[in-house]
Amino acid sequence: ASNHVMQAISKGFIIASPLTIAGAFFQLFSSLPLGDWYTNFLQTSGVGAILNLPLSVTSNILALLLSFTIAYSYTQIKGKKELAVTSAIISVCAFLIVIPFSTIAVQDSVSITVNNVIPTQWLGAQGIFVAIIVSLLSTVIYLFVIEKKWTIKMPAGVPSNVATSFESLVPGILILITFILIHVGLAM
């Protein structure tokens, strides 16, 4: 319980849980065992597609949500609350860099590779383990670079939100380069 990594993962899941529970309710309504008439009604009326929409934007993007919430939680646990949102946004970018930007679509029994798309299967349950690793690693790098003061310092008269943005520039670039190299390495 005192391990910061485990605390961050736990808090990250807890932060994301209301959305996943809400999505599960809609999944429950679309899967009620009321017989064929209900299933046919959902399909023919379009209500089934409407009930699946909340699931698509909650549980089916859980890895994407966790890449944000775990990085956010870890940064806060490490005492850098003012940097939590920035580190979480960088973590999401790092996660998106690591996943492949192609998928295989099947049309008329023919498999077609579609490039330059974000395959949704990696955003859901299939990508959770990767999201956990990427969010923790990117946040550790981010906090290390900030701690070493390898940042761009702005003059005293600059507003704090602008100064924080510039302070996060060097760590952000280093993290993106790191995960681009990881992406290239995995692609090879």
N, C-alpha and C positions, 0 to 999 in steps of 0.2 A: 504493500500500500504506500510505502514511502518512495518507491521508484518513480522518478519524474516521467519516464517514458510510458510506463503503465498508467500513470495518472492521466497523461495527455490522451492516450488512446481511449481510456474509459470516459473521460470528459467529452472527447470528440464524439463518441457514440451517443452519449447522453444528450448532447446538444442537438444531434441529428434525429434522435428518436421521435420527437413529436411529429415530424414530417413523415417518417416511415410508418408510424402508427396511423396517421391520417390517410395515407395512401392505402394501407391495409384495409381500412374500413370500406373504401370504394371497391377494392378487390373482393371483399366479402359480399358486398351488395351485388356485384356482377357474377358471383359464384353461388348464389343461394340455391339450395337443392329443391326447387319448386316444380321441377318437371320440365318436359320438353316445351310446353307452352311458354314458360318463362324464358328459356334459352332462345326460342324462336322470336319472341317479342323483342328481346335485347338485340338480336341480329337484324331483324327487319325494320325496327323503329329507329335504329341508330343510337339508342340509349346505351347499349353495350360499349360503343366507342367512346361515348361521353364519360362513362364510368371508368374506363381504362385510362383516360387522360390524366387524372390526378396520380395514378400509379406511375405513369411515365415520367412525371416530374418530381417524384418523391423517391420511392424505392428503386426505381430503375436508373437513378443517377446517384445512388448512395455513395459510390466510390468518389465521385466528384465532390459531393458534400463533405465527405470525411477528409478529403485532402485539404479542405479549408478548415474544418472544425478542429482537427487534430493539431495542425500547425498553429492555429489560433490559441488553443489550449496550452500547448507546449511553451509558446512564447510567454504567455501569462504566468505559467508556473515558474518559469525562469526569471520572473520579476521585470519583464520588459513589456508591460501592458500597453504602453504608448506605441509599440511597434507590432502589436498582435495582428491587426488587420492587414498591414503591409506584408508581413511574413506569410500570412495565410493566402493572400492574393498571389504572391510569388510561388507558393507551394502549388496552387491550382495550375498555374502556367507550367511549372515543372512537370506536374502529373500529365498534363495534356501533351507536353513534348515527348514524354516517354512512350505513350501509347501509339500504336501504328495508325497512320492516317490513310488506311485503305481497308476495304472489306470485300467480300465476295457476295455478289448478288446473283440469284438464280432467276432467269427469265426464260420461259418456255423450255425448261429442262436443260438450259445452257448456263454454265457458270461464267460470270463476267466479273473481273476484278475492277472495282471502282476505286480510283485514287483521289486523294485530296478531300476526304470526308472523315468525320470523326465517327468511328463505329460505336454505336451505343452499347454494345455488349461489354465493353471495357469500362463504361461509366457506372455500371451496376455492380451486382454481386461478384462478377468475374474479375473486376478490377480492385476489389477492396484491399487485398494483400499488398498490391503494388502501391495503392494510395497511402497506406499506412507507412510503408518504407520511404516513399518519396516525400511525404509530408514531414516525417521526422528528420530525414537526411537534409532536406532543403532548409529546415528551420535551424538545425545544428550549424550548418554552413553560414546561414544568415547571422545568427547570434555570434558566431566565432569572428566573422569579419567585422561586425559592429564592435565587439569587445576589443579587437586589435586596432580599432579606429582607422581601418582602411576605407575611409569614406570621404565624401566631399563635404567639407565644412563651409557653411554659408556665414556671411557677416552677421553680427548681432542684431541688426535692424530688420532682418528678413523674418517674415511670419513663421511661426513654428511648424505649421503644416507644410509650407514650402520647403523649409529646412529639412524636415523629416523625409520628404520625397527625394531630395537630393542626397541625403544621407543613405538612403536605401538603394541608390542607383548602382554603386559599385557592387554591393552584395548581390543585388538582383542580376546584374550582368554575369557575375561569376557563377551563380546558381544556374542560370539559363545555359551558359557554355558547358558547365558540368553535365547537365542533363541532355544537352544536344549530343555530347560525346557518348554518353550512355546509350542514347537512342541509336546512334550510328553503330556503336559496338554491338548492340542487340540485333540490329538489322543485318549485320554481316554474318 
